Amino acid sequence: MSPATIRAWSWTHRWSSLVSTLFLLMLCITGLPLVFSHELNEVLLDEPWTAAAPDGPNLNLDRVLATALARQPGDVPAFMSFDEDRPVVNVTSRAPDAPAGQYNFQPIDQTSGEPAPLVAGHPVVEFLLQLHTDMFLGLPGMLFLGLMGLMFLVAVVSGVVLYAPFMRRLPFGTLRVEKTARTRWLDWHNLLGIVTAAWVVVVGLTGVVNTLAVPILALWKADALAGLTASATDAAPVPVSERASLDAAVARARAALPGLKLQFVAFPGTEYTTDHHYAVFFHGDTPLTTHLTTPALIDVRTGNLAAIAPMPWYVKALGLSQPLHFGDYGGLPLKIVWALLDLATIVILLSGLYLWLGKRRLARPGTRP
């Protein structure tokens, strides 16, 4: 590699790192507890609960929906999700004139129709998640963090390119402990950087994909559901009181997708379906397929199956990247590995900042090394 090429890669590594360092530090620091978010929530929010009639029959979904809407007069349903470890149906609704993103959420005991305890993240965990996701800025914050993630990936790639020419005279993993503090930090920075490079690329790429969740879902709706949407453009929205039975719609969707587990229902008018269809989402039951969803679209007026809409590759990439970003595939051992690598990345970022500040100080006239 020629000196000019090395200088170009060095400039790229330096400035892509500096531009993204502070935001990457925030993401690494907030991401560390979020790796263990499930475990933290179980410890901090452990509230034993028993259904009113655990051995009795469950209310059908139409009855559950009617119960939820009666408690929020004027609301229209948006989503319905199902707890996996308790007979609870979660109904999300909103007022027709409510601001975007403002919902009412009701967990309902399916054995009695009574309210069930809300299972949500601890306020501290939720705060960290929101800061990590979009810095409380919504879509602009997500896209900005995605840009910072791309800058960090450039820094990683340029660092890998520079590793060989800068370390060619030293055995791999050399730590020159007898040298100055700056040299020792440089060796640690290089060693941790090259050892964690593959992991950082995986987490960085999945993080960038996650920041594109909103446009990815918008693209899916405009692309995969375009035919269904176009066929109903002239039809007026069906009032809630005139819609086909939700319970029958879910049963019809189950029959169309046997062997899969029910995940949630998106009601007409939400971002996960059209204005004229229930979207009933199912997923698999393995660590991998549980993050891959397939919706069955049911005509909200007739209750007939309109389409099975397998997710395109870009939505599957989003579904797989979200748990992979936090190491949520292999249980606690994988999460511990993720946490250790996260700590190593924090050291890499801090040491890089230290080396840059030290170089600037040494470059000042009259400053002794």
Secondary structure as the mmCIF struct_conf table of DSSP 4:
data_model
#
loop_
_struct_conf.conf_type_id
_struct_conf.id
_struct_conf.beg_label_comp_id
_struct_conf.beg_label_asym_id
_struct_conf.beg_label_seq_id
_struct_conf.end_label_comp_id
_struct_conf.end_label_asym_id
_struct_conf.end_label_seq_id
HELX_RH_AL_P HELX_RH_AL_P1 PRO A 3 VAL A 35
TURN_TY1_P TURN_TY1_P1 PHE A 36 PHE A 36
HELX_RH_AL_P HELX_RH_AL_P2 SER A 37 LEU A 44
TURN_TY1_P TURN_TY1_P2 LEU A 45 LEU A 45
BEND BEND1 ALA A 52 ALA A 53
TURN_TY1_P TURN_TY1_P3 PRO A 54 ASP A 55
BEND BEND2 GLY A 56 GLY A 56
HELX_LH_PP_P HELX_LH_PP_P1 PRO A 57 ASN A 60
HELX_RH_AL_P HELX_RH_AL_P3 LEU A 61 ARG A 71
BEND BEND3 GLN A 72 GLN A 72
TURN_TY1_P TURN_TY1_P4 PRO A 73 GLY A 74
STRN STRN1 VAL A 76 PHE A 82
BEND BEND4 GLU A 84 PRO A 87
STRN STRN2 VAL A 88 ARG A 94
TURN_TY1_P TURN_TY1_P5 PRO A 96 ASP A 97
HELX_LH_PP_P HELX_LH_PP_P2 ALA A 98 PRO A 99
TURN_TY1_P TURN_TY1_P6 ALA A 100 GLY A 101
STRN STRN3 ASN A 104 ASP A 109
TURN_TY1_P TURN_TY1_P7 GLN A 110 SER A 112
BEND BEND5 GLY A 113 GLY A 113
STRN STRN4 PRO A 115 PRO A 115
HELX_RH_AL_P HELX_RH_AL_P4 PRO A 123 ASP A 134
TURN_TY1_P TURN_TY1_P8 MET A 135 PHE A 136
BEND BEND6 LEU A 137 LEU A 137
HELX_RH_AL_P HELX_RH_AL_P5 LEU A 139 MET A 167
TURN_TY1_P TURN_TY1_P9 ARG A 168 ARG A 169
BEND BEND7 LEU A 170 LEU A 170
TURN_TY1_P TURN_TY1_P10 PHE A 172 GLY A 173
TURN_TY1_P TURN_TY1_P11 VAL A 177 GLU A 178
BEND BEND8 LYS A 179 LYS A 179
HELX_RH_AL_P HELX_RH_AL_P6 ALA A 181 VAL A 195
BEND BEND9 THR A 196 THR A 196
HELX_RH_AL_P HELX_RH_AL_P7 ALA A 197 THR A 211
TURN_TY1_P TURN_TY1_P12 LEU A 212 LEU A 212
HELX_RH_AL_P HELX_RH_AL_P8 ALA A 213 ASP A 223
TURN_TY1_P TURN_TY1_P13 ALA A 224 LEU A 225
HELX_RH_AL_P HELX_RH_AL_P9 ALA A 226 SER A 231
TURN_TY1_P TURN_TY1_P14 ALA A 232 ASP A 234
BEND BEND10 ALA A 235 ALA A 235
HELX_LH_PP_P HELX_LH_PP_P3 ALA A 236 PRO A 239
HELX_RH_3T_P HELX_RH_3T_P1 VAL A 240 GLU A 242
BEND BEND11 ARG A 243 ARG A 243
HELX_LH_PP_P HELX_LH_PP_P4 ALA A 244 SER A 245
HELX_RH_AL_P HELX_RH_AL_P10 LEU A 246 ALA A 256
BEND BEND12 LEU A 257 LEU A 257
TURN_TY1_P TURN_TY1_P15 PRO A 258 GLY A 259
HELX_LH_PP_P HELX_LH_PP_P5 LEU A 260 LEU A 260
STRN STRN5 LYS A 261 ALA A 266
TURN_TY1_P TURN_TY1_P16 PRO A 268 GLY A 269
BEND BEND13 THR A 270 THR A 270
TURN_TY1_P TURN_TY1_P17 GLU A 271 TYR A 272
BEND BEND14 THR A 273 THR A 273
TURN_TY1_P TURN_TY1_P18 ASP A 275 HIS A 276
STRN STRN6 HIS A 277 HIS A 283
BEND BEND15 ASP A 285 THR A 286
TURN_TY1_P TURN_TY1_P19 PRO A 287 LEU A 288
HELX_RH_3T_P HELX_RH_3T_P2 THR A 289 HIS A 291
STRN STRN7 THR A 293 ASP A 299
TURN_TY1_P TURN_TY1_P20 VAL A 300 THR A 302
STRN STRN8 LEU A 305 ILE A 308
HELX_LH_PP_P HELX_LH_PP_P6 PRO A 310 PRO A 312
HELX_RH_AL_P HELX_RH_AL_P11 TRP A 313 HIS A 325
TURN_TY1_P TURN_TY1_P21 PHE A 326 TYR A 329
BEND BEND16 GLY A 330 GLY A 330
HELX_RH_AL_P HELX_RH_AL_P12 GLY A 331 ALA A 363
BEND BEND17 ARG A 364 ARG A 364
TURN_TY1_P TURN_TY1_P22 PRO A 365 GLY A 366
#
